[in-house]
Amino acid sequence: MEMILAPSILAADFTKLGEQMKETEREGAQYIHFDVMDGKFVPSISFGMPVLASIRKAVDQIFDVHLMIEEPIRYVEEFQKAGADIITVHLEACSDVKATLEKIKACGAKAAISICPDTPVAELEPYVELVDMVLIMSVHPGFGGQSFIPSSLEKIRETRALLDRVNSTADIEVDGGIYTTNVREVLEAGANVIVAGSAIFRGDAAENTKNMMEILRAYE
């Protein structure tokens, strides 16, 4: 299984965002992660389609767009047109999860589903055969810089077991509080896509990406 790094631009320096993204790409980060927040599903507000579209040409990385917004079905087409390759929606934010995932696929993007720390993995079961990726939040969504919630490791293991039961090849992505000091535990639990914000963009983005990628490659 390929191990993938998805640097989260929420932690980047926006005065040199394009440069930092290119640094992560050169050092092997396959994805760029966009945390889109609406101030309703989560308290914070971040950025939307114009930011995505404006930097789409800066790198060749996969644009991994995490919609932390209420009823994301309203916007999936616009995000795909702006450059999203993968669109993740929250189970908790959709009145019709199945229809939302189907619309993402109809638009031409890969579909992913996420659950918050308080949502049981069992609630994913009706949808795992519809998705290309499951995102386990290892912090409460909406704020950067939080500490990794240790019980997330068991949720990752449960998700991997669920995917295996239905013979799904979907990826497991984990987002929140991941650094070089704890990423091995996350990988060993069954994840293969790692979102990292502060761990990459605080300090030297190129060196931080290189160090994280060395760990990930050891698990392939």
VOPAGU-2260 file (C-alpha; in pm, 1 decimal, decimal comma):
REM VOPAGU-2260
SITE   aa  ch    i         X         Y         Z
SITE  MET   A    0       0,0       0,0       0,0
SITE  GLU   A    1     129,5     342,8     -94,7
SITE  MET   A    2     192,8     578,0     195,6
SITE  ILE   A    3      87,6     932,8     112,6
SITE  LEU   A    4     164,5    1266,7     275,5
SITE  ALA   A    5     -96,0    1543,9     249,4
SITE  PRO   A    6      42,8    1873,2     385,3
SITE  SER   A    7    -239,3    2095,5     509,2
SITE  ILE   A    8    -211,2    2452,1     381,9
SITE  LEU   A    9    -415,2    2576,8     677,0
SITE  ALA   A   10     -80,7    2594,6     859,6
SITE  ALA   A   11     114,5    2746,9     569,4
SITE  ASP   A   12     247,0    3101,0     535,0
SITE  PHE   A   13       9,1    3247,3     275,2
SITE  THR   A   14     261,4    3514,6     177,2
SITE  LYS   A   15     467,7    3234,4      20,8
SITE  LEU   A   16     209,4    2960,3     -24,8
SITE  GLY   A   17     302,0    2864,3    -380,9
SITE  GLU   A   18     669,7    2835,9    -288,2
SITE  GLN   A   19     596,8    2620,9      16,6
SITE  MET   A   20     366,9    2392,0    -180,5
SITE  LYS   A   21     639,5    2339,1    -440,6
SITE  GLU   A   22     887,9    2255,5    -165,9
SITE  THR   A   23     660,7    1981,6     -33,1
SITE  GLU   A   24     609,1    1848,7    -385,4
SITE  ARG   A   25     983,2    1831,6    -454,4
SITE  GLU   A   26    1036,6    1634,4    -133,6
SITE  GLY   A   27     772,0    1375,1    -219,0
SITE  ALA   A   28     437,3    1492,1     -75,3
SITE  GLN   A   29     182,5    1353,4    -319,6
SITE  TYR   A   30    -122,7    1549,1    -197,2
SITE  ILE   A   31    -205,7    1900,5     -79,8
SITE  HIS   A   32    -483,2    1915,4     180,7
SITE  PHE   A   33    -737,6    2198,7     191,5
SITE  ASP   A   34    -947,2    2245,5     504,7
SITE  VAL   A   35   -1260,3    2433,6     401,2
SITE  MET   A   36   -1462,1    2564,0     699,0
SITE  ASP   A   37   -1791,2    2750,2     694,6
SITE  GLY   A   38   -1834,4    2887,1    1046,5
SITE  LYS   A   39   -2144,0    2669,5    1093,4
SITE  PHE   A   40   -2046,6    2302,6    1095,8
SITE  VAL   A   41   -1727,1    2414,1    1268,2
SITE  PRO   A   42   -1670,5    2749,8    1443,5
SITE  SER   A   43   -1386,9    2869,1    1219,2
SITE  ILE   A   44   -1399,0    3008,9     866,0
SITE  SER   A   45   -1113,7    2938,4     625,6
SITE  PHE   A   46   -1116,1    2968,0     245,8
SITE  GLY   A   47   -1313,8    2851,9     -55,5
SITE  MET   A   48   -1313,2    2799,2    -429,8
SITE  PRO   A   49   -1119,8    3113,6    -533,8
SITE  VAL   A   50    -812,2    3014,7    -329,8
SITE  LEU   A   51    -822,2    2662,5    -469,1
SITE  ALA   A   52    -857,1    2780,1    -828,2
SITE  SER   A   53    -586,3    3045,3    -794,1
SITE  ILE   A   54    -316,7    2796,9    -689,3
SITE  ARG   A   55    -424,2    2496,3    -894,8
SITE  LYS   A   56    -148,2    2558,2   -1151,2
SITE  ALA   A   57     125,8    2601,7    -891,9
SITE  VAL   A   58     188,7    2228,1    -843,4
SITE  ASP   A   59      96,3    1889,6    -990,2
SITE  GLN   A   60      -4,2    1741,5    -655,2
SITE  ILE   A   61    -342,8    1584,6    -590,1
SITE  PHE   A   62    -575,7    1843,8    -438,1
SITE  ASP   A   63    -737,8    1679,2    -137,7
SITE  VAL   A   64   -1030,8    1900,6     -33,9
SITE  HIS   A   65   -1186,8    1847,2     308,8
SITE  LEU   A   66   -1527,0    2017,8     331,0
SITE  MET   A   67   -1609,1    2094,1     693,2
SITE  ILE   A   68   -1933,4    2259,3     589,5
SITE  GLU   A   69   -2305,5    2197,1     632,3
SITE  GLU   A   70   -2479,6    2029,3     337,7
SITE  PRO   A   71   -2168,8    2015,5     116,7
SITE  ILE   A   72   -2373,6    1872,0    -170,1
SITE  ARG   A   73   -2445,9    2237,3    -254,8
SITE  TYR   A   74   -2083,8    2305,5    -346,0
SITE  VAL   A   75   -1915,2    1985,7    -462,3
SITE  GLU   A   76   -1949,2    2071,2    -830,0
SITE  GLU   A   77   -1792,0    2412,9    -781,5
SITE  PHE   A   78   -1500,6    2267,0    -584,2
SITE  GLN   A   79   -1437,2    2005,6    -851,9
SITE  LYS   A   80   -1433,2    2276,7   -1118,7
SITE  ALA   A   81   -1192,4    2480,3    -904,1
SITE  GLY   A   82    -945,7    2191,3    -904,3
SITE  ALA   A   83   -1039,4    1938,7    -636,6
SITE  ASP   A   84    -930,3    1583,7    -714,9
SITE  ILE   A   85   -1065,4    1430,9    -392,7
SITE  ILE   A   86   -1362,9    1576,9    -203,6
SITE  THR   A   87   -1422,0    1469,7     155,4
SITE  VAL   A   88   -1752,2    1538,3     328,4
SITE  HIS   A   89   -1853,6    1480,1     689,5
SITE  LEU   A   90   -2109,0    1214,3     764,5
SITE  GLU   A   91   -2239,8    1442,4    1039,8
SITE  ALA   A   92   -2291,6    1736,5     800,5
SITE  CYS   A   93   -2503,9    1567,5     532,1
SITE  SER   A   94   -2878,6    1509,4     543,3
SITE  ASP   A   95   -2833,9    1257,6     257,9
SITE  VAL   A   96   -2484,7    1109,5     271,7
SITE  LYS   A   97   -2537,1     869,1     -18,7
SITE  ALA   A   98   -2663,0    1139,8    -253,6
SITE  THR   A   99   -2371,0    1365,3    -159,1
SITE  LEU   A  100   -2112,1    1096,6    -230,7
SITE  GLU   A  101   -2281,1    1007,1    -558,0
SITE  LYS   A  102   -2277,0    1370,8    -667,8
SITE  ILE   A  103   -1904,2    1396,9    -596,6
SITE  LYS   A  104   -1840,4    1098,4    -821,9
SITE  ALA   A  105   -2076,4    1229,8   -1089,7
SITE  CYS   A  106   -1870,9    1551,3   -1097,4
SITE  GLY   A  107   -1555,0    1351,3   -1170,5
SITE  ALA   A  108   -1380,5    1370,3    -834,2
SITE  LYS   A  109   -1294,3    1091,1    -592,2
SITE  ALA   A  110   -1533,9    1070,1    -298,2
SITE  ALA   A  111   -1431,1    1048,1      66,2
SITE  ILE   A  112   -1618,1    1047,6     394,3
SITE  SER   A  113   -1503,8    1173,9     733,4
SITE  ILE   A  114   -1616,9    1124,2    1091,1
SITE  CYS   A  115   -1550,4    1338,6    1397,3
SITE  PRO   A  116   -1386,5    1195,8    1711,6
SITE  ASP   A  117   -1721,6    1136,3    1884,5
SITE  THR   A  118   -1880,3     947,8    1592,2
SITE  PRO   A  119   -1856,7     565,6    1605,6
SITE  VAL   A  120   -1688,4     387,2    1316,6
SITE  ALA   A  121   -1998,4     167,0    1280,1
SITE  GLU   A  122   -2184,3     464,4    1132,1
SITE  LEU   A  123   -1957,8     445,4     826,7
SITE  GLU   A  124   -2072,1      96,4     733,1
SITE  PRO   A  125   -2353,6     192,6     490,8
SITE  TYR   A  126   -2115,3     409,6     289,0
SITE  VAL   A  127   -1773,5     243,4     275,7
SITE  GLU   A  128   -1841,3      72,9     -55,7
SITE  LEU   A  129   -1922,1     411,8    -211,2
SITE  VAL   A  130   -1599,2     588,2    -119,8
SITE  ASP   A  131   -1237,1     603,1    -230,0
SITE  MET   A  132   -1115,3     718,0     109,7
SITE  VAL   A  133   -1221,2     739,3     474,7
SITE  LEU   A  134   -1090,9    1029,5     683,3
SITE  ILE   A  135   -1061,8     974,6    1056,9
SITE  MET   A  136   -1040,0    1301,4    1247,7
SITE  SER   A  137    -787,5    1264,0    1528,4
SITE  VAL   A  138    -873,8    1608,1    1666,7
SITE  HIS   A  139   -1202,6    1795,6    1686,0
SITE  PRO   A  140   -1250,1    1967,6    1349,4
SITE  GLY   A  141   -1223,4    2340,2    1311,6
SITE  PHE   A  142    -895,5    2443,0    1474,3
SITE  GLY   A  143    -529,6    2382,0    1394,9
SITE  GLY   A  144    -259,6    2291,9    1644,3
SITE  GLN   A  145    -460,0    2049,8    1860,6
SITE  SER   A  146    -310,5    1741,1    2024,4
SITE  PHE   A  147    -371,6    1397,2    1874,3
SITE  ILE   A  148    -655,6    1209,3    2048,4
SITE  PRO   A  149    -508,8     868,3    2149,0
SITE  SER   A  150    -838,7     681,0    2104,5
SITE  SER   A  151    -813,7     763,1    1733,8
SITE  LEU   A  152    -573,3     470,6    1696,0
SITE  GLU   A  153    -848,0     224,0    1782,5
SITE  LYS   A  154   -1083,4     398,6    1539,7
SITE  ILE   A  155    -824,3     358,2    1264,2
SITE  ARG   A  156    -794,4     -12,7    1341,6
SITE  GLU   A  157   -1173,4     -50,1    1340,5
SITE  THR   A  158   -1195,6     130,4    1007,2
SITE  ARG   A  159    -928,9     -90,3     852,2
SITE  ALA   A  160   -1116,5    -400,3     972,8
SITE  LEU   A  161   -1441,7    -263,2     828,3
SITE  LEU   A  162   -1283,0    -197,1     489,1
SITE  ASP   A  163   -1124,2    -541,5     486,7
SITE  ARG   A  164   -1460,5    -707,8     558,8
SITE  VAL   A  165   -1611,9    -561,3     242,9
SITE  ASN   A  166   -1292,2    -603,3      36,7
SITE  SER   A  167   -1262,8    -227,5      -6,5
SITE  THR   A  168    -941,0     -77,5    -140,5
SITE  ALA   A  169   -1028,1     265,4       1,6
SITE  ASP   A  170    -750,6     463,6     165,8
SITE  ILE   A  171    -759,7     563,2     531,6
SITE  GLU   A  172    -658,8     923,3     590,3
SITE  VAL   A  173    -595,1    1067,3     936,2
SITE  ASP   A  174    -601,3    1437,3    1016,3
SITE  GLY   A  175    -500,0    1613,5    1335,8
SITE  GLY   A  176    -201,6    1639,1    1566,1
SITE  ILE   A  177      31,8    1418,4    1363,3
SITE  TYR   A  178     408,4    1471,4    1382,0
SITE  THR   A  179     717,5    1261,1    1319,5
SITE  THR   A  180     698,6    1161,7    1686,2
SITE  ASN   A  181     364,8     980,3    1654,5
SITE  VAL   A  182     309,7     908,6    1284,5
SITE  ARG   A  183     446,1     554,0    1314,6
SITE  GLU   A  184     163,0     460,3    1552,0
SITE  VAL   A  185     -89,8     597,1    1304,1
SITE  LEU   A  186      59,6     399,3    1015,7
SITE  GLU   A  187      80,2      81,1    1221,5
SITE  ALA   A  188    -288,2     116,2    1311,7
SITE  GLY   A  189    -377,0      98,1     941,8
SITE  ALA   A  190    -371,7     449,0     795,0
SITE  ASN   A  191    -192,2     524,8     470,0
SITE  VAL   A  192    -270,8     893,2     403,1
SITE  ILE   A  193    -130,6    1137,2     657,1
SITE  VAL   A  194    -246,1    1497,1     688,6
SITE  ALA   A  195      12,0    1720,1     854,3
SITE  GLY   A  196      -8,8    2096,2     892,7
SITE  SER   A  197     206,6    2237,1    1168,7
SITE  ALA   A  198     446,6    1943,4    1135,4
SITE  ILE   A  199     524,4    2051,6     779,5
SITE  PHE   A  200     481,7    2427,7     759,7
SITE  ARG   A  201     626,2    2537,3    1093,0
SITE  GLY   A  202     992,5    2588,0    1015,7
SITE  ASP   A  203    1155,0    2452,6     699,8
SITE  ALA   A  204     876,1    2300,0     488,9
SITE  ALA   A  205    1118,8    2114,8     261,9
SITE  GLU   A  206    1316,6    1959,5     546,0
SITE  ASN   A  207    1003,0    1875,0     742,9
SITE  THR   A  208     848,2    1707,1     439,2
SITE  LYS   A  209    1165,5    1509,9     373,5
SITE  ASN   A  210    1175,9    1383,0     731,5
SITE  MET   A  211     809,1    1280,1     728,9
SITE  MET   A  212     840,3    1108,8     390,1
SITE  GLU   A  213    1135,8     902,7     511,5
SITE  ILE   A  214     912,7     754,6     780,4
SITE  LEU   A  215     620,6     693,6     544,9
SITE  ARG   A  216     834,5     521,3     281,6
SITE  ALA   A  217     964,1     277,8     540,7
SITE  TYR   A  218     607,1     143,3     575,6
SITE  GLU   A  219     542,8      78,6     205,4
